[in-house]
Amino acid sequence: MAQEQAATGATEPTNSFFEHEGLKLHYLDWGGDPKQRTFVLLHGGGAHAHWWDYVAPELGAYGHVVALDFRGHGRSAWSSDANYGPPSYISDVRAMIDHLGAKVVLVGHSMGGAVAQWCAITFPEKLAALIVVDSPAGPPPLLRRLQWRWRRRAQGGKRPELKAADDIIHKFRLSPPGSYLTQEQLEQLALKGALQLPNGHWAFRFDPETRAWRKHEGRMKRPNLKQVDLPTLILRGAESKLVGARHARRMHRKIKGSVYKEIPRAFHHVPLDNPEATAAAIIEFVEQTRIGAE
């Protein structure tokens, strides 16, 4: 059961942990009143909970706000047997919800949005609502996946070590590219996803094996959106090159009663590019549909 939270959200989150399947999983906690509702925010592949740093404080006046680091990402532990991929991430989310002890508004961006869709079908009784942020139904287009594999050599392997923090900043790239973040904000985001090793070198926190999960887990069927029976909000970055408007509207049609909205001045990384409009859309949705803790 989660500990009592402050009635209003905090600007800076606290680092919290819980145990699941022998792994120590990390989440950022901005506080807020769980009696209103509980938001669980999910990041994309290769990212971390700080992707929500600009959105989460805006939600704090409307409920308890937390952001999970999936296993192998951020400050969460690595799986020693490379147990990654959607089934494992779905399990992480379920454990997180059980840890919090409340029905949640599940908000997922990119890969986190795909995981959220599977969660909405697998254990809908634990969710109060589903919010999908620039995430396709199922995997991205094949061409895009091949580009990522070529650019990032997405076959796992040993984590590269860099000599200095400046090398982390130089190497860091958003994928897919395109962002309205300032250079300073990009540098901060890069360093929040990195750490200095005992030997003085620097490295990104995520486990490279998270990119090679298909070697271990195989393929997974895309979620059948017609089975989603929850209040649902679908957000798309108006300038996203990953999720097309036609695809997003098709998702909207498949989920009965869902709400669709485009976020202006946003590429794929919507929570980073336009956090004010993203938070406003989420708040409007949960307030108008009277979604609260049950």
Backbone hydrogen bonds, N-H to C=O, Kabsch-Sander energy under -0.5 kcal/mol:
donor,donor_aa,acceptor,acceptor_aa,energy
2,A,100,L,-0.9
10,A,30,W,-3.2
14,T,29,D,-2.4
16,S,14,T,-0.5
16,S,27,Y,-2.6
18,F,25,L,-2.0
20,H,23,L,-2.6
23,L,20,H,-2.2
25,L,18,F,-2.9
25,L,23,L,-0.8
27,Y,16,S,-2.6
28,L,67,A,-2.6
29,D,14,T,-2.3
30,W,28,L,-0.5
30,W,65,V,-2.7
32,G,6,A,-0.6
32,G,8,T,-0.8
33,D,7,A,-0.8
36,Q,33,D,-1.5
37,R,33,D,-1.2
39,F,64,H,-3.5
40,V,105,V,-2.3
41,L,39,F,-0.5
41,L,66,V,-2.5
42,L,107,V,-3.0
43,H,68,L,-0.6
47,A,44,G,-1.6
51,W,48,H,-2.0
52,W,49,A,-1.9
53,D,50,H,-1.7
56,A,52,W,-2.8
58,E,55,V,-1.1
59,L,55,V,-0.9
59,L,56,A,-1.1
60,G,56,A,-0.8
62,Y,59,L,-2.4
63,G,60,G,-0.8
64,H,33,D,-0.5
64,H,37,R,-2.5
65,V,31,G,-2.4
66,V,39,F,-2.2
67,A,28,L,-2.3
68,L,41,L,-1.9
69,D,26,H,-2.7
70,F,68,L,-0.6
72,G,77,A,-2.1
73,H,70,F,-2.1
76,S,73,H,-2.1
77,A,24,K,-2.3
80,S,78,W,-0.6
82,A,79,S,-1.8
84,Y,82,A,-1.8
88,S,85,G,-0.7
89,Y,85,G,-2.2
90,I,86,P,-2.9
91,S,87,P,-1.7
92,D,88,S,-2.0
93,V,89,Y,-2.3
94,R,90,I,-2.3
95,A,91,S,-2.3
96,M,92,D,-2.2
97,I,93,V,-2.6
98,D,94,R,-2.4
99,H,95,A,-2.3
100,L,96,M,-2.0
101,G,97,I,-1.9
102,A,97,I,-0.9
104,V,126,K,-1.7
105,V,38,T,-3.3
106,L,104,V,-0.8
106,L,129,A,-2.4
107,V,40,V,-2.9
107,V,105,V,-0.6
108,G,106,L,-0.5
108,G,131,I,-2.6
109,H,42,L,-2.3
110,S,133,V,-2.0
112,G,109,H,-2.1
113,G,110,S,-0.7
114,A,110,S,-1.7
115,V,111,M,-2.5
116,A,112,G,-2.2
117,Q,113,G,-1.9
118,W,114,A,-1.9
119,C,115,V,-2.5
120,A,116,A,-2.3
121,I,117,Q,-1.0
122,T,118,W,-2.7
123,F,119,C,-2.7
126,K,123,F,-1.8
127,L,124,P,-1.7
128,A,104,V,-3.4
129,A,104,V,-1.3
130,L,231,P,-2.7
131,I,106,L,-2.8
132,V,233,L,-2.6
133,V,108,G,-3.1
133,V,131,I,-0.5
134,D,132,V,-0.6
134,D,235,L,-3.6
138,G,136,P,-1.1
145,R,141,P,-2.0
146,L,142,L,-2.6
147,Q,143,L,-2.2
148,W,144,R,-2.3
149,R,145,R,-2.4
150,W,146,L,-2.3
151,R,147,Q,-2.9
152,R,148,W,-2.9
153,R,149,R,-1.0
154,A,149,R,-0.9
155,Q,153,R,-3.2
162,L,202,W,-3.7
167,D,164,A,-0.7
168,I,164,A,-1.1
169,I,165,A,-2.0
170,H,166,D,-2.2
171,K,167,D,-2.0
172,F,168,I,-1.9
186,L,182,T,-2.3
187,E,183,Q,-2.2
188,Q,184,E,-2.3
189,L,185,Q,-2.4
190,A,186,L,-2.3
191,L,187,E,-2.1
192,K,188,Q,-1.9
193,G,189,L,-0.9
193,G,190,A,-0.7
194,A,191,L,-1.5
195,L,203,A,-2.4
197,L,195,L,-0.5
197,L,201,H,-3.2
200,G,197,L,-2.4
202,W,162,L,-3.8
203,A,195,L,-2.0
205,R,193,G,-2.8
207,D,72,G,-2.6
210,T,207,D,-2.4
211,R,208,P,-1.6
212,A,209,E,-1.2
213,W,210,T,-0.8
215,K,212,A,-1.6
216,H,213,W,-1.3
217,E,213,W,-3.4
218,G,213,W,-0.5
218,G,214,R,-1.0
225,L,223,P,-1.1
227,Q,224,N,-2.3
228,V,225,L,-1.6
233,L,130,L,-2.3
234,I,259,V,-3.2
235,L,132,V,-3.2
235,L,233,L,-0.6
236,R,261,K,-1.7
238,A,263,I,-2.6
239,E,266,A,-2.9
240,S,237,G,-2.2
244,G,242,L,-0.6
248,A,244,G,-2.4
249,R,245,A,-2.4
250,R,246,R,-1.8
251,M,247,H,-2.1
252,H,248,A,-2.1
253,R,249,R,-2.2
254,K,250,R,-1.8
255,I,251,M,-1.8
256,K,254,K,-0.9
258,S,255,I,-2.1
259,V,232,T,-2.6
261,K,234,I,-2.4
263,I,236,R,-3.0
270,V,268,H,-2.3
272,L,269,H,-1.1
273,D,269,H,-2.4
274,N,270,V,-2.3
278,T,274,N,-2.1
279,A,275,P,-2.9
280,A,276,E,-2.4
281,A,277,A,-2.1
282,I,278,T,-2.0
283,I,279,A,-2.9
284,E,280,A,-2.6
285,F,281,A,-1.9
286,V,282,I,-2.5
287,E,283,I,-2.3
288,Q,284,E,-2.6
289,T,285,F,-2.1
290,R,287,E,-0.7
291,I,286,V,-2.2
292,G,290,R,-0.6
293,A,36,Q,-1.8
